[in-house]
Amino acid sequence: MAKRPSDMHKKRRGRNIALVVVVFALAALFYVMSIVRMSGGGAG
C-alpha cells in the first residue's frame, strides 16, 4: 500500500513540530535552572 506524498509530508511536519517543541522546552528548562542557580535559590 503506497502512501501519498501529502500524507508523508504531514507526518514529517508533525514530527518536526514536536521536535522543535521538545528542544525549546529543554532550552527553557535549562535557562530557568541557570537563573535560579545564579540567584542563589537552589538547594545547596
Secondary structure, DSSP 8 states (H G I E B T S, - for coil): ----HHHHHHHHHHHHHHHHHHHHHHHHHHHHHHHHHHTT-S--
